[in-house]
Amino acid sequence: MDNTEYLDNFELGLLDKLVRLCRSYGKLDGVLPSSEDIDSRWPALAPEYLADAVEQVRDYPTVSVAWAAYMGMAIANGWDSDWSRTASMEYKELYGPRGFDDMDEHIIADILGMPLSSDNARNIEDMARRCGELTVDLIRHEEVEPQSPMAYHIFVRACRAMYRIGAAMELERLGYKMQPMGFPGNLPS
């Protein structure tokens, strides 16, 4: 198995476990909600996010991956409310007053529009933490050499999976439901 296949399998397995976790807490239901628009923002935002997050890995491993979920929530919220602005949003616009450190609070309060003391905000924080802890656990189970190129690639894939889960949770919260479509009979060609 080459590295790309290994990383693809890691990311798909992680995403599957994250979806199961979110479903068990009632945060996702049905098919994973997603959008190509939202997914296409990750490559533009990821380099700066990853530069910030890598600095947090040693002291705050859960934060280093969990903030990607908040970023996904912010982009999904903007996709629903004002895509023309969100499609060109700069990464630094997701920062809180203390930069990366309070990105989560800024996104919850200022982008999603929830009071930080609300039940919804606490539920999102709890779910992001649970997903982050699961992600860190699965990264550790890979037993790759710390600070190696492979460790970095696994971290990148984990952050992308967290971004997608955050976006899915926000789309679900906004009422989007993705369902498999079956077409009865034969369709005319």
N, C-alpha and C positions, 0 to 999 in steps of 0.2 A: 504494500500500500504506500503510495507516495504521500508527501506532506499535504498536498492540497486535498486529497481524498480523506486523509486523517483529520484535517481541520474541518472539512465539510461535515464529516460524521460527528465530530465533537460538537459543532454548532447546532446541527439538527437534533442531536440527542439532548443537548442543553435546552434548546427551545421546547422540545417535547416535554421535558420535566418541568419547565417553567409554566407552560400552558396547563399541565396537570395540577400544579400547585395553585395557580390562579383560579382554575375551575373549582378546586376543592374549597376555596374561600368565597366562591360566588362572584369573582371578579371577571371571569370570562365564561362564555356559554356558546355552544355551537362551534362553528368554524372560526378559526383565528381571524379577527377583523384586521385588514391591512389595506394599504393603498400604494400603488407604484409611486405616486407623488411623494408620499411620506417616506417610503423606503429610499427614494432617490436623494433625499436631503442628507442621509447619513454620510456618503462620501465627501460632501462639502463641509460638514461640521466635524467629522471624526478626527482629522489631524490635530486641530486645536484642543478638542475634548481629550484625546488620548495623551497629549502633552501634559495637560493638567492632571489627568487621572493617574498617570504613571507615577507622578510625584507623591500620590497618596497611598499607593499600594502597601508599602511597608507598615505605616502607622494606622491607616484606615482602609483596609482591603475591601470591606463591604461598601463603603462610600465610593471607592474608585470605580466600582461597576454599577452601583445603584443609581448614581446620578445620570447615567445613560438612559435609564428608564424615565426619569423626570424629563430629560431632553426629548424623548420620544413622545411623552404626554404633551409637552408644549407644542411640538410640531403638529401632532394630530389635532390639537385644539385649534391651532391656526389654520389648518387645512379645512376645518369645518367653518370657521368664522371669517377668515380673511386670507385666502391662499395667496393672492397677489403679493401681499406684504410678507407672509411667512416663507414663500418660495425663495425670497432673496434675503431672508433674515441672516444677520451675521451671528456667529457663535457667541460673541461677547454680549449680545442682547439678552442672552439667557442667564447671565450673571446676576447675582444679587448685589447688594451694597458692599459686601465683603468678597466679591469675586466668586470664585469657584466654591468657596466654603459654604455659602448660603444659597447656592443655586436652587436647591430643593425648595426652600421657603419662598424664594422669589417666584418660581414657577407656580407653586400652589396658590399663593396669595395674589400675585399680580397678573399672571397669565391665565390660570384656571379660574381665578376670581373667588377663591374660597377663604374664609377666615381660617387662620392657622389653628385656632382652638376648636374648630368644628369637627364633628364626628367624621365627615367625609375626608377632611384633611388628615386626621389621625388614621383613618382606614387606609388611605393611600400611602402614608408614611410606613405603616405596619406592613403593607403588602410589598412595597419597594424594599424594605429591610429584609423580609423573608426571602424574596427573590434574590437579593444581593447575597445573603448568607448561603443559599443553595448554590448560587453560581460560584462563589469562592470555594465552597466545599468541593464542587465538581472539578474546578481548576486544580485544586490540591491533589485530588485523586488521580490526576493525569501523571503525577510524579515526574514532571519535566524539570530539568535543571533550572533553578531560579536565575533570572536575569539573562537567560539564553535567548537567541533569536526565536526558538520555538515557544518559549514561555511568553514572549511578546505577542507572537501570532495567536496563541490561544487566548491571551488577554483581549486582543482586538476582536476576535470572534465572539468572546463572551460579552463584550460591551455592545456589539452589534445586536446580539440576541436580546440583551436587556433593553436596548433602544426599541426594538420591535415589540417587546412585551409591554413596555410603557405606552407605546402608541396604541396597541391593541386594547389595553385597559381603558385608555381615554376614549377611543372610538366606542367601546362598549358602554362607557358611562354616558356618552352623548346620545346613545340610543341606536347606534349602528349595529346591525345583525347581519353577519355573512352566513348564508345558507347554501349548501350544495344545490345546484339546479338540475332538475331532471326534466327532460323534454318528452312529453308523451308522443308515442308514434313516430313516424318518420317525418322529418321536416322537408319541405320542398327544396330542391337545390337550385 
